[in-house]
Amino acid sequence: MLLKKGDSGNNVRYLQQGLRILCFNPKRLDGVFDDNTVTAVKKYQSARGLTPDGIVGDGTWGKIKTDITPIQTALKKKGYYTGTVDGVAGDGTYKGLVKFQSANGLTADGMAGSSTLSKLYASDPTPEKPLLQLGSTGDAVIELQKKLILLGYSCGENGADGIFGDDTYRAVRQFQQNNGLSVDGKVGSNTWAKLDTAPHNDQTETPLLVLGSKGTAVIKLQKRLLELDYDCGVTGADGSFGHATENAVIKFQKNNGLTPDGKVGTKTWNKLNSSNAVKGSGTNSDVLREGSSGEAVKRLQERLIALNYNCGSYGADGKFGRNTTLAVIKFQKINGLTPDGIAGPKTLNCLYSDSAKRNDGSADNPVFPPIPVTGSLLEYTVEVISAEEGKYDSVNPTDVLSIGLLQWRASRAYNLLVDIRNRNTKSFDSIMSETVIGKYIINGNGEPFETLTPASISSAELGLLKNLLDTEESHEAQESLKRNDVNGYIEHGKGLGISDDKVLIYFCDCYNQSPKGISRIGDLINGQWNTLTLEEFHNYALKDTYVKNGTSYGLGKYSERRNLVYEKARAYNSSNGNTLGEYVENMVTYALYEATQDRFEGLPESDRGKENYNKYNKWFPSAQGNAWCACFVSWCANKAGLLNVSGQLGLVPKSVAVSQYLSFYQAENRFGDKSVYTPKRGDVFINKSNGASHVGIVTGYDSSAKTFTTIEGNTSDDTVKSLTRSMTASGLTGFGINTP
């Protein structure tokens, strides 16, 4: 078992339910391994003496099963769970616990705290009087009815008639609810005993409850709904009539032939407390997604199939798997909806309408991105400048605050930090809200950045700033800004009259380093940029030096950088990058080059040599110890400008999860099954079967041997290397197609 952030499906939901039962609340039980789930896993691991890495391997999964097993056993013994005692917190276990809590006067929140466990593990009392229930008759029933009537509970028009009918059943349930007993409508020893000591019932039995109502009556309502398998939300019976409870009421009313207005009046109360109330399905969600199951999914699949959308070989099986997701995506594309694979209200309304469009094959074409006008010139220039600038977490220790990949300074630094916060406000505020810089950003005050220096900031705050700059949101913001900046430099150079690509590359690096330096050279050549050769430009830049207050300035001060950039500009081949295939070849080239490079480059000595940690993890960023094969492919795609992020072509996904690679290519209609597809150089091979989980880049194919060669990361010795793989290998699923 291996579950981690980004994963989804039933096992993730069972994990979330298990954590919630054990009082490590992941907040959502939606089958999506998000940040809240990571936090809950880490807390559980710390409490159980495990490594708190937020990843659920066999050790963590086994420990959770060990903790859940006795709870399952007790629930089964008391009749609230009928499944196998396997330690897996499936739907039956979670719902069984909620029902037990509701029936025993506990907060029905699905969390087995001390009060719940105390009652759950307690021995059942031995009845001292006969057990009475719906259908019972005789003197004992008359005695029961008389006691209830004396306490203010109505047993119907016939009063104490000795017949345990619906009216007596409702009265018993109301009595049990009011007195903190197990609300099951059965009269056992606890209920008999309480009848002799209970206070008179002075409360309104059926108060009108609506959205916004609060109090014990709402708790009573929610507990009954939960007993009948209507979902009141993750907070359970909390006494607050919110939208989740309203949806549960509406579902109940629809199922029981009542007016579905979401208001709980006398008719709804009576039906809720009756013995023949129709149960729900366990969910009131109008959203179906991968991992959902049941009649609603089956109906969805039947409708899709009727419209000629393929839900897979199992057809309408009621299980929302990957094939159903792909069918929904195609339906959404053809019907002009957002193609996210989630069947929400808009998709469902369209699907069941008379205007729903059949599958005409128009969504079956592979999705390849268009090539930008700048071609590989942009990517090449980005790499030239990046090689001479900073890292994601760079902070220039001198002068006005300069940060990040291109050492964005002053107002540019402010704008970058604003962008990072806009991408993930919660993450930014958790790191920076108590710092001087963070408060400037949160308050929208950019003026101090014109004079703000690192020397005026504490070392602790600088450390937090570096942490922020090394987050995933920051990486994405910096990559996007870097490409936008360099594209702007190129356009500016063209506007001055530069048409030679090699001169443009050199111009962009100089402009990024010093716009004033470009102005000085422009003055020397009288603005005649259109006639300037690369060699002439280089000589002017080397001579651009001046002294102010005893300190040297100018482009020529950095002669080593000028010489390096000159050589790179001179080596540029402007014929590259005119087709998508040439972009893909750049990705392959970067990947092959990495087999000879130091994968620990840029890491502190304390991190060098660690298994499953390297510059590719750090770039993503991904925690030490995580498998990094997908991370390596994304890193190479990023270098070539092919990543699925802002400012790039979007040909390759940015992910550390092999499952997301498979999902991405399937959704783009660019997945080739191994049984029918012949891989090409630059494709991504995907192993996602028989327990295998691995990706890498294809470098060649041998039709006679039925093998393909690769360049891949996270190999058996934790390195980047070229390998040969068989097309008939059991673990191979297929290929992500990158070249038309």
C-alpha positions in Angstrom: 0.0 0.0 0.0 1.3 3.5 -0.9 -1.0 6.5 -0.7 0.3 10.1 -0.9 -0.8 13.6 -1.7 -2.5 13.9 -5.1 -3.9 10.3 -5.0 -7.6 9.7 -5.1 -10.1 6.9 -5.0 -11.8 4.5 -2.5 -8.6 3.6 -0.6 -8.0 7.3 0.1 -11.6 7.6 1.3 -11.1 4.6 3.6 -7.9 6.2 4.9 -9.8 9.4 5.6 -12.6 7.6 7.3 -10.1 5.6 9.4 -8.3 8.8 10.5 -11.6 10.5 11.4 -12.7 7.4 13.4 -9.4 7.6 15.3 -9.9 11.3 16.0 -7.3 12.6 13.5 -9.8 14.5 11.4 -8.9 15.0 7.7 -11.9 17.4 7.4 -13.1 15.9 4.1 -14.1 12.3 3.3 -14.1 12.8 -0.5 -11.4 10.3 -1.5 -8.9 13.0 -2.5 -5.5 13.0 -0.7 -5.2 16.8 -0.1 -3.2 19.0 2.3 -5.7 18.3 5.2 -5.3 14.6 4.7 -1.5 15.0 4.7 -1.7 16.9 8.0 -4.0 14.3 9.6 -1.7 11.5 8.5 1.3 13.3 10.0 -0.5 13.8 13.3 -1.4 10.1 13.4 2.1 9.0 12.6 3.6 11.2 15.3 1.1 9.9 17.8 1.9 6.3 16.9 5.7 6.7 16.9 5.9 6.5 13.1 8.0 8.8 10.8 5.6 11.8 10.2 6.1 12.1 6.5 2.4 12.3 5.5 2.8 9.3 3.2 0.8 6.1 3.9 2.9 3.1 3.3 2.5 -0.5 4.5 3.6 0.5 8.1 1.1 3.3 8.5 -1.7 1.5 6.8 -1.1 -1.6 8.9 -1.1 0.5 12.1 -4.4 2.1 11.2 -6.0 -1.3 10.5 -4.7 -2.5 13.9 -6.4 0.5 15.6 -9.7 0.1 13.6 -10.0 -3.7 14.1 -11.3 -3.6 17.8 -13.8 -0.9 16.9 -15.1 -2.9 14.0 -15.3 -6.0 16.3 -17.3 -4.1 18.9 -19.6 -2.6 16.2 -20.3 -6.0 14.7 -21.0 -7.5 18.2 -23.6 -4.8 18.8 -25.2 -5.2 15.4 -24.0 -2.0 13.8 -21.6 -3.5 11.3 -22.1 -6.7 9.2 -19.0 -6.8 7.1 -15.6 -8.5 7.5 -13.4 -7.5 10.5 -10.4 -6.5 8.4 -9.3 -3.2 10.0 -10.2 -1.2 6.8 -12.5 1.7 7.6 -14.9 1.2 4.7 -18.3 2.8 4.4 -20.0 0.1 6.5 -17.6 0.7 9.4 -17.9 4.5 9.3 -21.7 4.5 8.9 -22.0 1.8 11.6 -20.1 4.0 14.0 -22.2 7.1 13.2 -25.4 5.0 13.7 -24.1 3.7 17.0 -23.4 7.2 18.2 -26.8 8.4 17.2 -28.5 5.5 18.8 -26.7 5.9 22.1 -27.2 9.7 22.6 -23.7 10.6 21.5 -22.6 13.3 19.1 -22.9 11.5 15.7 -19.6 12.8 14.3 -17.9 9.6 13.2 -15.1 10.2 15.7 -14.5 7.4 18.3 -13.5 9.6 21.3 -13.5 8.4 24.9 -17.2 8.7 25.4 -18.0 6.7 22.3 -15.4 4.0 23.0 -16.6 3.7 26.6 -20.2 2.9 25.5 -19.0 0.9 22.5 -16.9 -1.5 24.6 -19.4 -1.7 27.5 -21.3 -4.9 28.0 -25.0 -4.8 27.1 -27.3 -4.7 30.1 -29.5 -7.7 30.9 -33.2 -6.9 30.5 -35.2 -7.0 33.7 -38.6 -6.6 31.9 -39.7 -8.0 28.6 -38.3 -6.5 25.5 -41.1 -4.6 23.7 -41.0 -3.4 20.1 -43.2 -2.7 17.1 -45.9 -5.4 16.9 -45.8 -6.4 20.6 -49.1 -6.8 22.5 -50.3 -7.5 26.0 -50.2 -6.2 29.6 -46.6 -5.1 29.4 -47.4 -2.9 26.4 -50.4 -1.4 28.4 -48.0 -0.6 31.3 -45.5 1.0 28.9 -48.2 3.1 27.3 -49.6 4.3 30.6 -46.1 5.4 31.8 -45.5 7.3 28.5 -48.9 9.0 28.7 -48.3 10.1 32.3 -45.0 11.6 31.2 -46.7 13.6 28.4 -46.1 11.4 25.4 -49.0 10.6 23.1 -49.6 6.9 22.1 -52.4 7.8 19.7 -56.1 8.1 19.8 -56.7 4.7 21.5 -54.4 5.5 24.4 -53.1 2.5 26.4 -54.7 -0.2 24.2 -52.0 -2.9 24.6 -51.0 -2.7 20.9 -47.4 -1.5 20.1 -48.2 0.4 16.9 -46.7 3.3 15.0 -47.9 5.9 17.5 -46.4 4.0 20.4 -43.2 3.5 18.4 -43.0 7.3 17.8 -43.6 8.0 21.5 -40.9 5.6 22.6 -38.4 7.1 20.2 -39.3 10.6 21.4 -38.9 9.5 25.0 -35.5 7.9 24.3 -34.3 10.9 22.4 -35.3 13.3 25.2 -33.6 11.2 27.9 -30.3 10.4 26.3 -31.1 6.7 25.5 -30.4 4.6 22.5 -33.0 5.8 20.0 -34.1 2.5 18.5 -37.9 2.4 19.3 -37.4 -0.7 21.3 -38.1 -0.9 25.0 -35.3 -2.7 26.8 -34.0 -2.6 30.4 -32.5 0.9 30.1 -35.7 2.4 28.7 -37.8 0.6 31.3 -35.6 1.9 34.1 -35.7 5.5 32.8 -39.5 5.5 32.6 -39.6 5.5 36.4 -37.3 8.5 36.8 -37.7 10.6 33.7 -39.0 14.2 33.8 -42.3 15.2 32.3 -42.1 16.0 28.6 -42.8 19.7 28.3 -41.1 20.3 25.0 -42.9 20.6 21.7 -42.5 17.2 20.1 -42.4 18.4 16.5 -41.0 22.0 16.3 -40.7 23.6 12.9 -37.0 23.5 11.8 -35.6 25.4 8.8 -32.2 26.4 7.4 -30.4 28.3 10.2 -32.2 26.6 13.1 -30.0 25.4 16.0 -30.3 23.4 19.2 -31.3 20.1 20.6 -34.3 19.6 18.2 -31.8 19.9 15.3 -29.6 17.3 16.9 -32.6 15.1 17.2 -33.4 15.6 13.5 -29.9 15.0 12.4 -29.5 11.8 14.4 -32.7 10.4 12.9 -31.6 11.3 9.4 -28.2 9.7 10.0 -29.9 6.5 11.3 -31.9 6.4 8.0 -28.7 6.8 5.9 -29.1 10.5 5.0 -25.9 12.4 5.0 -25.8 15.6 7.2 -22.3 16.5 6.3 -18.9 15.6 7.9 -19.8 17.4 11.1 -22.7 14.9 11.7 -25.3 15.7 14.4 -23.9 19.1 15.5 -27.1 20.9 16.2 -26.8 23.4 13.4 -29.3 23.2 10.5 -26.9 24.0 7.6 -27.1 23.3 3.8 -25.9 19.7 4.3 -28.8 19.0 6.7 -31.2 20.8 4.4 -30.1 18.6 1.5 -30.6 15.6 3.6 -34.2 16.7 4.5 -35.0 17.3 0.9 -33.7 13.9 -0.1 -35.8 12.3 2.7 -38.9 14.2 1.7 -38.5 13.2 -2.0 -38.0 9.5 -1.0 -41.0 9.5 1.3 -43.6 11.3 -0.9 -43.5 14.6 1.0 -43.2 18.1 -0.3 -39.4 18.6 -0.8 -39.1 22.1 0.7 -36.3 21.3 3.1 -38.5 22.4 6.1 -39.2 20.0 8.9 -42.8 20.3 10.0 -45.3 17.9 11.5 -45.7 15.7 8.4 -41.9 15.3 8.0 -41.5 14.7 11.8 -44.2 12.0 11.7 -42.6 10.2 8.7 -39.1 10.5 10.3 -40.3 8.8 13.4 -42.4 6.1 11.7 -41.4 2.5 11.3 -41.7 2.6 7.5 -39.6 5.6 6.7 -37.8 5.1 3.4 -34.0 5.0 3.9 -31.5 7.0 1.9 -28.4 6.0 -0.1 -25.8 7.3 2.3 -25.1 10.5 0.4 -27.0 13.6 -0.7 -24.3 14.8 -3.1 -25.4 16.1 -6.5 -21.8 15.6 -7.6 -20.5 12.3 -9.0 -16.8 11.8 -9.5 -14.1 9.1 -9.8 -14.6 6.9 -6.7 -18.3 7.4 -6.4 -20.6 4.4 -6.6 -24.2 3.4 -6.4 -27.5 3.7 -8.3 -26.8 7.4 -9.2 -23.6 6.3 -10.9 -25.3 3.4 -12.7 -27.9 5.7 -14.0 -25.2 8.1 -15.2 -23.4 5.3 -17.0 -26.6 4.1 -18.6 -27.4 7.5 -20.0 -23.8 8.0 -21.3 -23.9 4.6 -23.0 -27.2 5.4 -24.6 -25.6 8.5 -26.0 -22.8 6.3 -27.5 -20.1 7.2 -24.8 -18.0 4.3 -23.8 -17.8 3.6 -20.0 -15.5 0.6 -20.3 -15.9 -3.1 -20.7 -18.0 -3.4 -17.4 -20.6 -1.0 -18.7 -23.1 0.4 -16.2 -21.7 -1.3 -13.1 -22.4 1.6 -10.7 -18.7 2.2 -10.1 -17.3 5.6 -11.3 -13.9 4.5 -12.5 -11.4 5.9 -15.0 -13.3 4.9 -18.1 -16.4 6.6 -16.8 -14.3 9.7 -16.1 -13.1 9.7 -19.7 -16.7 9.2 -21.0 -17.8 12.2 -18.9 -14.9 14.3 -20.2 -15.8 13.5 -23.8 -19.5 14.3 -23.1 -18.4 17.7 -21.6 -16.2 18.6 -24.5 -18.9 17.8 -27.1 -21.6 19.7 -25.1 -19.5 22.8 -24.4 -19.0 22.2 -20.7 -15.8 22.4 -18.6 -14.0 19.0 -19.3 -13.1 18.1 -15.8 -14.5 14.6 -15.6 -16.8 15.5 -12.7 -20.5 15.1 -13.1 -21.8 18.1 -11.2 -25.3 19.8 -11.5 -24.5 21.5 -14.9 -23.2 18.3 -16.5 -26.0 16.2 -15.0 -28.7 18.6 -16.1 -27.3 18.6 -19.7 -26.8 14.8 -19.7 -30.5 14.1 -18.8 -31.9 16.9 -21.1 -33.4 16.3 -24.5 -30.6 18.6 -26.0 -27.7 16.3 -24.8 -25.4 15.7 -27.8 -24.5 12.2 -28.7 -20.8 11.1 -29.1 -20.0 12.1 -32.7 -16.3 11.4 -32.4 -15.3 15.0 -32.4 -13.7 14.7 -28.9 -11.6 11.7 -30.0 -8.9 13.7 -31.7 -5.6 14.0 -29.8 -4.9 17.4 -28.2 -1.6 18.8 -29.1 -0.6 22.4 -28.2 0.1 25.1 -30.9 3.7 26.2 -31.3 4.4 29.8 -30.1 5.6 32.4 -32.6 8.9 32.8 -30.8 9.8 29.1 -31.3 12.8 27.8 -29.4 14.4 31.3 -29.3 12.4 32.0 -26.2 13.4 28.7 -24.5 17.1 29.1 -25.5 17.2 32.6 -24.2 15.5 31.7 -21.0 18.2 29.0 -20.4 21.1 31.4 -21.2 19.8 34.0 -18.7 18.9 31.4 -16.1 22.3 29.9 -16.1 23.8 33.2 -15.0 21.2 34.2 -12.5 19.9 32.9 -9.1 17.9 29.9 -7.8 14.2 29.8 -6.7 15.2 30.7 -3.1 17.9 33.2 -3.9 18.0 36.4 -1.9 20.7 39.0 -2.9 22.4 40.0 0.4 23.3 43.5 -0.9 21.5 46.5 -2.2 17.7 46.7 -2.5 15.9 43.4 -2.0 16.4 41.1 -5.1 14.9 37.6 -5.1 14.4 34.5 -7.1 15.5 33.1 -10.5 16.1 36.4 -12.3 16.8 38.4 -9.1 13.6 40.4 -9.4 14.3 43.7 -7.6 12.3 46.3 -5.6 8.8 46.6 -7.2 9.4 43.5 -9.3 10.1 41.6 -6.1 6.9 42.9 -4.6 4.8 41.9 -7.7 6.3 38.4 -7.6 5.4 38.0 -3.9 1.8 39.2 -4.6 1.5 36.6 -7.4 2.8 33.8 -5.1 0.2 34.8 -2.4 -2.6 35.0 -5.0 -1.8 31.4 -6.1 -2.1 30.0 -2.5 -3.1 32.6 0.1 -3.3 30.1 2.9 0.2 28.8 2.3 1.7 32.3 2.0 0.0 33.6 5.2 1.0 30.5 7.2 4.7 31.3 6.4 4.8 35.1 6.2 1.8 36.6 8.0 3.9 37.6 11.1 6.9 39.0 9.1 7.5 42.6 8.0 7.6 41.6 4.3 4.4 39.5 4.7 2.5 42.3 6.3 3.5 44.6 3.4 2.1 42.1 0.9 -1.1 41.3 2.8 -1.8 45.0 3.2 -1.0 45.8 -0.4 1.8 48.2 0.4 4.5 48.0 -2.3 6.2 51.4 -1.5 8.7 50.1 1.1 10.2 47.7 -1.5 11.8 50.6 -3.3 14.3 50.9 -0.5 13.9 47.7 1.5 17.3 45.9 2.0 18.1 42.5 3.4 20.2 44.2 6.0 17.1 45.7 7.5 15.4 42.3 7.9 16.1 39.8 10.6 17.9 36.6 9.7 14.8 34.6 10.9 12.6 36.5 8.4 15.0 36.0 5.6 14.9 32.3 6.4 11.1 32.3 6.1 11.3 34.3 2.8 13.6 31.6 1.4 11.2 28.9 2.5 8.4 30.7 0.7 10.4 31.1 -2.4 11.0 27.4 -2.5 7.3 26.4 -2.4 5.5 24.9 -5.4 3.4 28.1 -5.9 6.6 30.2 -5.9 8.2 27.9 -8.5 5.2 28.2 -10.8 5.0 32.0 -10.3 8.8 32.4 -11.0 8.8 30.2 -14.1 5.8 32.1 -15.5 7.3 35.5 -14.8 10.7 34.4 -16.1 9.3 33.5 -19.5 7.0 36.5 -19.7 10.0 38.8 -18.9 12.3 37.1 -21.4 9.6 37.2 -24.1 9.3 40.9 -23.3 13.0 41.4 -23.7 12.9 39.7 -27.1 10.0 41.9 -28.3 11.8 45.0 -27.0 14.9 44.1 -28.9 12.9 43.5 -32.1 11.2 46.9 -31.6 14.7 48.5 -31.6 15.3 46.9 -35.0 17.3 43.8 -34.0 16.5 40.9 -36.4 19.5 38.6 -35.8 18.5 35.9 -33.2 22.0 35.7 -31.8 22.2 39.4 -31.2 18.7 39.2 -29.6 19.9 36.5 -27.2 22.9 38.6 -26.1 20.7 41.8 -25.9 18.2 40.0 -23.6 20.9 38.9 -21.1 22.4 42.4 -21.1 18.9 44.0 -20.7 18.0 41.6 -17.8 21.3 42.5 -16.1 21.2 46.3 -16.7 18.6 48.2 -18.8 20.8 51.3 -18.2 23.7 49.5 -19.7 21.7 48.9 -22.9 20.8 52.6 -22.9 24.5 53.5 -22.7 25.4 51.2 -25.6 22.4 52.6 -27.6 23.7 56.1 -27.2 27.2 55.0 -28.4 25.8 53.5 -31.6 23.2 56.3 -32.2 20.4 53.8 -31.8 21.5 51.8 -34.9 20.7 48.4 -33.4 19.7 47.0 -36.8 23.3 47.0 -38.1 25.0 45.8 -34.9 26.7 42.4 -35.2 27.1 40.0 -32.3 30.9 40.6 -32.2 30.4 44.4 -32.1 27.8 44.2 -29.4 30.1 42.0 -27.3 32.9 44.5 -27.6 30.7 47.4 -26.6 29.5 45.5 -23.6 33.0 44.5 -22.4 34.0 48.2 -22.5 30.9 49.4 -20.6 32.5 50.2 -17.3 32.6 53.2 -15.0 33.6 54.0 -11.4 31.4 55.7 -8.8 32.5 56.4 -5.3 35.4 54.1 -5.8 33.2 51.1 -7.0 33.2 49.7 -10.5 29.9 49.4 -12.3 28.7 48.5 -15.8 28.2 45.4 -18.0 31.9 45.1 -18.5 32.5 44.6 -14.8 31.1 41.0 -15.4 33.4 40.1 -18.2 33.2 36.3 -17.4 29.5 36.4 -17.8 29.7 38.4 -21.0 32.1 35.9 -22.5 30.0 32.9 -21.6 26.8 34.5 -23.0 28.6 35.5 -26.1 29.7 31.9 -26.7 26.2 30.6 -26.1 24.6 33.2 -28.4 27.1 32.4 -31.1 26.3 28.7 -30.9 22.5 29.2 -31.3 21.0 27.5 -34.3 17.8 29.4 -35.3 16.5 26.5 -37.2 15.6 24.6 -34.0 12.2 24.6 -32.4 10.0 25.1 -35.5 7.9 22.0 -34.8 6.5 20.4 -31.8 8.8 17.4 -32.5 11.8 19.6 -32.1 10.6 20.9 -28.7 10.1 17.2 -27.6 13.7 16.4 -28.9 14.9 19.2 -26.6 13.3 17.4 -23.6 15.0 14.2 -24.6 18.3 16.0 -24.9 18.0 17.5 -21.4 17.1 14.1 -20.0 20.1 12.3 -21.6 22.4 15.0 -20.4 21.3 14.5 -16.9 22.6 10.9 -16.9 26.1 12.5 -16.7 25.3 15.2 -14.2 25.3 15.6 -10.4 21.8 14.9 -9.3 22.5 16.5 -5.9 23.5 19.8 -7.4 22.5 22.8 -5.2 21.7 20.6 -2.2 23.4 21.2 1.1 26.1 18.7 2.1 23.7 17.3 4.8 21.3 16.2 2.0 23.8 14.9 -0.5 23.6 11.1 -1.1 20.2 10.7 0.5 18.0 8.1 -1.2 15.0 9.5 -3.1 16.2 13.1 -2.7 17.9 15.2 -5.3 17.6 18.5 -7.3 14.5 17.1 -9.2 12.6 16.7 -5.9 13.8 20.1 -4.7 12.7 21.7 -7.9 9.1 20.3 -7.8 9.2 20.5 -4.7 8.6 17.0 -3.3 9.6 15.6 0.1 12.7 13.6 0.6 11.9 9.9 0.4 9.3 10.2 -2.3 9.7 8.3 -5.6 10.9 10.7 -8.2 10.6 9.1 -11.6 7.6 11.3 -12.6 9.3 14.3 -11.0 12.3 13.8 -13.3 10.1 13.7 -16.4 8.4 16.9 -15.4 11.8 18.5 -14.7 13.0 17.7 -18.2 9.7 18.9 -19.7 10.0 22.1 -17.8 13.5 22.7 -19.2 12.1 22.3 -22.7 9.1 24.5 -22.1 6.6 21.6 -22.4 5.2 21.5 -18.9 1.4 21.9 -18.2 1.8 25.2 -16.3 1.3 28.8 -17.2 3.7 30.1 -19.8 4.5 26.7 -21.3 3.0 24.5 -24.0 1.2 22.1 -21.7 2.3 18.9 -23.5 3.5 17.1 -20.3 1.9 17.1 -16.9 3.6 18.5 -13.8 3.1 15.7 -11.3 5.0 13.4 -9.0 2.2 10.8 -9.3 2.2 8.2 -12.1 -1.6 7.9 -11.9 -1.9 11.6 -12.8 0.4 11.0 -15.9 -2.0 8.3 -17.0 -5.1 10.4 -16.3 -3.6 13.4 -18.1 -2.7 11.6 -21.3 -6.0 9.7 -21.4 -8.0 13.0 -21.0 -6.0 14.5 -23.8 -6.7 11.5 -26.0 -2.9 11.0 -26.3 -2.6 7.6 -24.5 -1.4 4.7 -26.6 -2.1 1.2 -25.2 1.0 -1.1 -25.4 -1.0 -3.7 -27.4 -1.6 -1.3 -30.4 0.7 1.6 -30.2 4.3 1.9 -31.4 6.3 4.3 -29.2 8.2 7.2 -30.6 11.2 9.1 -29.3 10.0 11.6 -26.8 6.9 9.7 -25.7 6.5 8.9 -22.0 6.2 5.2 -21.0 3.8 4.5 -18.2 3.9 1.5 -15.9 0.7 1.4 -13.9 -0.4 -2.3 -13.5 0.4 -5.3 -11.4 1.5 -3.1 -8.6 4.2 -1.3 -10.7 4.3 2.5 -10.8 6.9 4.1 -12.9 7.4 6.6 -15.8 10.3 7.6 -18.1 11.1 9.1 -21.5 11.3 6.9 -24.6 14.5 7.4 -26.7 14.1 4.7 -29.3 12.2 1.6 -30.5 13.4 -1.7 -31.9 10.6 -3.4 -34.0 12.4 -6.7 -34.4 13.2 -7.2 -30.8 9.9 -5.6 -29.6 11.9 -3.4 -27.1 12.2 0.3 -26.5 15.1 2.3 -25.0 14.6 4.9 -22.3 16.1 7.6 -20.2 14.5 7.6 -16.7 15.0 8.7 -13.2 14.6 6.8 -9.9 16.1 3.6 -11.3 17.0 0.6 -9.2 20.2 2.3 -7.9 18.4 5.7 -7.4 20.1 7.3 -10.5 19.3 8.7 -13.9 20.2 6.2 -16.6 19.3 4.7 -20.1 17.6 1.3 -20.1 16.1 -1.2 -22.5 12.5 -2.4 -21.8 10.3 -5.0 -23.3 7.0 -4.1 -25.0 5.6 -7.3 -23.5 6.5 -6.5 -19.9 3.6 -7.2 -17.6 4.0 -3.9 -15.7 3.8 -1.7 -18.9 0.5 0.0 -19.4 1.2 2.2 -22.4 2.6 5.5 -23.6 1.9 9.2 -23.3 2.1 10.4 -26.9 4.1 13.6 -27.3 4.7 13.8 -31.1 1.9 14.1 -33.6 
